[in-house]
Amino acid sequence: MEHNSTFPIKQNELNMLRDEATSYLKSIQWEQSQRAKNRDNDGKDESILLYLSRANNGSNVSVTSVSKTILALKKRLLPESVAIPIHLNHTLYAVQEGITLGIWIKDSYYDASGLSSLSENKSALDSSGKREYESKMHTATAFMLYATAYKILHDLKPHASDDLSVMKQKFAGIPEVSFMTPLKGISCQLFYYDKYLGHPEIIKSDKDVIDFTVVYFEALIAEIQLRKSTLEYTETIVDRTYKLENSDFAVSGWENVFQGTAKSVEFNKIQFEQIVGNRDAKHFARRLTERMLSYDFEAKKNPFQELGGFMPVFMGYGIPGTGKSMLIAAIATRLKEHCDNLDIPFLFHPMPDTLISTFQGGSAEKMVEWMKPLQDPSKLIFAPIDDAENNLQERTTQGVSAGVKEVIGVFLRYTEGAYAVNYGNSSVGLFTNLPEMLDKAVISRVQGRFKIDGARTEHDFLDQDYIWWRKLQNTMPDFVNMDNPKNYNYLDDQGLAKSMGDILNLVEKPSEEHVHETFNKVEKTHKTDDHMFYASLYKEIQKIFPFFSSRDVRNIQSAISLRLTDFDLEKDWFDNPEKYFKKDYETKLNMLQELMKANMKGLNFSDIRRQEVIRYLDNVATIADTDFKRKVDERINQLNIESEAREQFKK
């Protein structure tokens, strides 16, 4: 969004509004709506919602005082201390400053939008004038609440705990948000904020006060974002930036930098060598980074897309504890290092855990907000979805929430179809322990897949231990009194494979028995280097797995194309970017085509085709079988426990 102009927010103007803000904290009145009282509560802690709805002792209007509640908290949490404890003080001050800033923003909107003159002539307005007055009133209120919440988050977020998930579990949402008038808007929000603060389950320590305040005002921003499309007369909001003097705080329309859309999320730096085993995954990750870095910012496309070697959506799957999160960090680390080196903007954009909203339509809105930045052609974007089975779970499973269905709908729209724009600069990675729980349509969007299987060989386990005990050895050289292996240098096997062929030449036959049998059956009628072999194989596979379709065949084809582009970029290119990375699009494409031809000389098309088909079908079968096996294992386990219990009982 282009902002035309920046307006300063002057400290001395805020000083004049501070008393008004303080008066709201001392006392506000709010009458709860019936809907808020009877609000349906998606299985959240009933006592908290009940408590919120009975908040006004039977009468309809209730008066609350945030400052009194904070004093009461101080007595409850720290009865001995004389001064207000630092976290409580800090929070109260931040909320007061937020409201002060909100009032300033509201006044500014009144003047800029012409609402001031409408208010002055209120009695003389005709019906369309009244409508405009009310509409602008709603917008003024929404923008005031937005700016207030935004300022509070700006001031408190750096002091809140890194992990707010426990607080988010306790938080049951904001029962209602009023945009009627600025006074009603602020009263309504402070009323519920105050009620939560007074609930003994929510606040257990003074640090909780900061954490809760952040969770509450993040929820308020999310609510306003959901409803902003219903607001009119917003042009004087979106076309300007308000900047607070002597501070780095600024409000630019409804843009919310705390959502990670504007800036990269922090991550731990991890090198591939620190990850043990996972050859397939490391190889894939390295190829992904090289391909993304080949993106051309001038042409807004990637030569690897033309060669068929780019994956906008990929999946890494494996049993728990094999290094999914480490791998995400390692891909991000590698991309970030190269981007810094090449002066390219990089966005690490993981899907937030809090995407599924309890509000109708809320999850779709949040998902769109998350997926939108993936269409920004001005940076390289890596967007991992960790534990993908939580947000992209098979839609037909019993008990899947409406939120999950909304998220999947948006995901499918943005990855293929009218909305899908892929310049070759962004890649979404699904990481999961339970691929069989992912929605079938989502899995069919996956163009590259790899196993994350952790340590697999003696050397892998040897290296895993070595990474752990060498820290001890560094601090106390003689402490680790054990002998080293004879013919192996530590970490030698943890380097990157030269090509996928090194990893796959072991696969001659499928490992999944369904696929294996089918393979053998078809081989009796056709040789594996006949085109007819694959046509028959796919037909037979479809009989066992009815969901196997043309899209799967397309995915196999793109996996084979990936293998044809499975070559290293010259090391020299990374050291001297002008040799390749800084060249124009056509030159890069030609250089890659040369490399591709040189690489293909050593390859055999029918071998690659066989390997990739086996790899894909094994994968499909594993996913289908695992689901069934898991149910069987649970049942067997139950029966074993019962029979063992009978034995014990007899004794």
SULCOR-V495987 format. One record per pair of residues at least 6 apart in sequence whose C-alpha atoms are under 7 Angstrom apart, sorted by sequence separation. I is the first residue (numbers start at 1). J is the second residue. If there is no record, write none. Layout:
BEGIN
i->I j->J
i->I j->J
END
This chain:
BEGIN
i->56 j->62
i->110 j->116
i->178 j->184
i->179 j->185
i->196 j->202
i->197 j->203
i->203 j->209
i->243 j->249
i->244 j->250
i->257 j->263
i->295 j->301
i->296 j->302
i->304 j->310
i->339 j->345
i->357 j->363
i->413 j->419
i->414 j->420
i->455 j->461
i->473 j->479
i->510 j->516
i->526 j->532
i->527 j->533
i->542 j->548
i->573 j->579
i->178 j->185
i->243 j->250
i->295 j->302
i->339 j->346
i->356 j->363
i->374 j->381
i->413 j->420
i->473 j->480
i->509 j->516
i->526 j->533
i->573 j->580
i->177 j->185
i->242 j->250
i->243 j->251
i->294 j->302
i->295 j->303
i->355 j->363
i->580 j->588
i->241 j->250
i->242 j->251
i->294 j->303
i->74 j->84
i->178 j->188
i->241 j->251
i->242 j->252
i->272 j->282
i->336 j->346
i->395 j->405
i->177 j->188
i->241 j->252
i->355 j->366
i->393 j->404
i->522 j->533
i->177 j->189
i->240 j->252
i->241 j->253
i->355 j->367
i->392 j->404
i->240 j->253
i->291 j->304
i->391 j->404
i->238 j->252
i->522 j->536
i->118 j->133
i->238 j->253
i->522 j->537
i->37 j->53
i->237 j->253
i->332 j->348
i->391 j->407
i->392 j->408
i->36 j->53
i->70 j->88
i->115 j->133
i->519 j->537
i->291 j->310
i->351 j->370
i->115 j->136
i->518 j->540
i->463 j->490
i->32 j->60
i->463 j->491
i->31 j->60
i->31 j->61
i->412 j->442
i->30 j->61
i->31 j->62
i->109 j->140
i->565 j->596
i->29 j->61
i->30 j->62
i->170 j->202
i->347 j->379
i->349 j->381
i->351 j->383
i->564 j->596
i->567 j->599
i->29 j->62
i->30 j->63
i->346 j->379
i->347 j->380
i->348 j->381
i->349 j->382
i->350 j->383
i->351 j->384
i->29 j->63
i->106 j->140
i->345 j->379
i->346 j->380
i->347 j->381
i->348 j->382
i->349 j->383
i->350 j->384
i->351 j->385
i->28 j->63
i->29 j->64
i->344 j->379
i->345 j->380
i->346 j->381
i->347 j->382
i->348 j->383
i->349 j->384
i->350 j->385
i->27 j->63
i->28 j->64
i->564 j->600
i->27 j->64
i->28 j->65
i->106 j->143
i->142 j->179
i->27 j->65
i->106 j->144
i->141 j->179
i->26 j->65
i->105 j->144
i->25 j->65
i->26 j->66
i->141 j->181
i->363 j->403
i->367 j->407
i->25 j->66
i->26 j->67
i->103 j->144
i->138 j->179
i->141 j->182
i->145 j->186
i->25 j->67
i->102 j->144
i->138 j->180
i->364 j->406
i->368 j->410
i->388 j->430
i->102 j->145
i->137 j->180
i->138 j->181
i->363 j->406
i->364 j->407
i->367 j->410
i->388 j->431
i->389 j->432
i->394 j->437
i->137 j->181
i->141 j->185
i->363 j->407
i->381 j->425
i->382 j->426
i->383 j->427
i->384 j->428
i->385 j->429
i->386 j->430
i->387 j->431
i->388 j->432
i->393 j->437
i->394 j->438
i->395 j->439
i->102 j->147
i->167 j->212
i->380 j->425
i->381 j->426
i->382 j->427
i->383 j->428
i->384 j->429
i->385 j->430
i->386 j->431
i->387 j->432
i->389 j->434
i->393 j->438
i->394 j->439
i->101 j->147
i->102 j->148
i->285 j->331
i->289 j->335
i->357 j->403
i->364 j->410
i->375 j->421
i->377 j->423
i->379 j->425
i->380 j->426
i->381 j->427
i->382 j->428
i->383 j->429
i->384 j->430
i->385 j->431
i->386 j->432
i->392 j->438
i->393 j->439
i->394 j->440
i->101 j->148
i->164 j->211
i->168 j->215
i->356 j->403
i->375 j->422
i->392 j->439
i->356 j->404
i->377 j->425
i->389 j->437
i->560 j->608
i->99 j->148
i->389 j->438
i->560 j->609
i->98 j->148
i->160 j->210
i->161 j->211
i->98 j->149
i->160 j->211
i->374 j->426
i->560 j->612
i->98 j->151
i->559 j->612
i->98 j->152
i->156 j->210
i->328 j->384
i->556 j->612
i->95 j->152
i->157 j->214
i->556 j->613
i->94 j->152
i->156 j->214
i->272 j->330
i->270 j->329
i->271 j->330
i->269 j->329
i->270 j->330
i->556 j->616
i->94 j->155
i->153 j->214
i->268 j->329
i->269 j->330
i->267 j->329
i->270 j->333
i->153 j->217
i->269 j->333
i->499 j->566
i->149 j->217
i->499 j->567
i->149 j->221
i->22 j->96
i->21 j->96
i->146 j->221
i->300 j->377
i->529 j->606
i->21 j->99
i->146 j->224
i->21 j->100
i->297 j->378
i->18 j->100
i->142 j->224
i->17 j->100
i->264 j->347
i->265 j->348
i->263 j->347
i->264 j->348
i->265 j->349
i->264 j->349
i->14 j->100
i->14 j->101
i->292 j->380
i->260 j->349
i->14 j->104
i->139 j->231
i->139 j->232
i->139 j->234
i->135 j->232
i->136 j->233
i->515 j->617
i->515 j->618
i->147 j->251
i->507 j->611
i->510 j->614
i->512 j->618
i->324 j->431
i->444 j->551
i->504 j->611
i->511 j->618
i->444 j->552
i->447 j->555
i->510 j->618
i->512 j->621
i->512 j->622
i->447 j->558
i->448 j->559
i->261 j->373
i->320 j->433
i->310 j->424
i->312 j->426
i->313 j->427
i->314 j->428
i->315 j->429
i->316 j->430
i->317 j->431
i->318 j->432
i->319 j->433
i->312 j->427
i->313 j->428
i->314 j->429
i->315 j->430
i->316 j->431
i->317 j->432
i->318 j->433
i->311 j->427
i->312 j->428
i->313 j->429
i->314 j->430
i->315 j->431
i->316 j->432
i->317 j->433
i->88 j->206
i->317 j->435
i->87 j->206
i->91 j->210
i->305 j->424
i->87 j->207
i->88 j->209
i->302 j->423
i->301 j->423
i->302 j->424
i->49 j->172
i->87 j->210
i->113 j->236
i->300 j->423
i->301 j->424
i->112 j->236
i->69 j->194
i->45 j->172
i->64 j->191
i->44 j->172
i->66 j->194
i->77 j->205
i->324 j->452
i->69 j->198
i->77 j->206
i->295 j->424
i->295 j->425
i->322 j->452
i->315 j->446
i->322 j->453
i->323 j->454
i->292 j->424
i->313 j->445
i->314 j->446
i->322 j->454
i->292 j->425
i->313 j->446
i->314 j->447
i->315 j->448
i->316 j->449
i->317 j->450
i->318 j->451
i->313 j->447
i->314 j->448
i->315 j->449
i->316 j->450
i->317 j->451
i->318 j->452
i->319 j->453
i->313 j->448
i->314 j->449
i->315 j->450
i->316 j->451
i->317 j->452
i->318 j->453
i->39 j->175
i->226 j->362
i->311 j->447
i->316 j->452
i->311 j->448
i->36 j->175
i->226 j->365
i->36 j->176
i->52 j->195
i->30 j->187
i->29 j->187
i->30 j->188
i->28 j->187
i->30 j->191
i->281 j->450
i->280 j->450
i->281 j->451
i->280 j->451
i->281 j->452
i->278 j->452
i->278 j->453
i->278 j->454
i->277 j->454
i->278 j->455
i->276 j->454
i->277 j->455
i->276 j->455
i->277 j->456
i->277 j->460
i->276 j->460
i->276 j->463
i->436 j->623
i->276 j->464
i->435 j->623
i->436 j->624
i->436 j->626
i->436 j->627
i->283 j->496
i->282 j->496
i->283 j->497
i->277 j->494
i->279 j->496
i->276 j->494
i->279 j->497
i->273 j->494
i->273 j->495
i->280 j->503
i->9 j->242
i->6 j->240
i->7 j->241
i->8 j->242
i->9 j->243
i->10 j->244
i->11 j->245
i->4 j->239
i->5 j->240
i->6 j->241
i->7 j->242
i->8 j->243
i->9 j->244
i->10 j->245
i->342 j->577
i->3 j->239
i->4 j->240
i->5 j->241
i->6 j->242
i->7 j->243
i->8 j->244
i->9 j->245
i->3 j->240
i->6 j->243
i->8 j->245
i->3 j->241
i->308 j->558
i->309 j->561
i->308 j->561
i->309 j->562
i->308 j->562
i->309 j->565
i->303 j->585
i->303 j->588
i->299 j->585
i->303 j->589
i->294 j->581
i->296 j->585
i->42 j->358
END
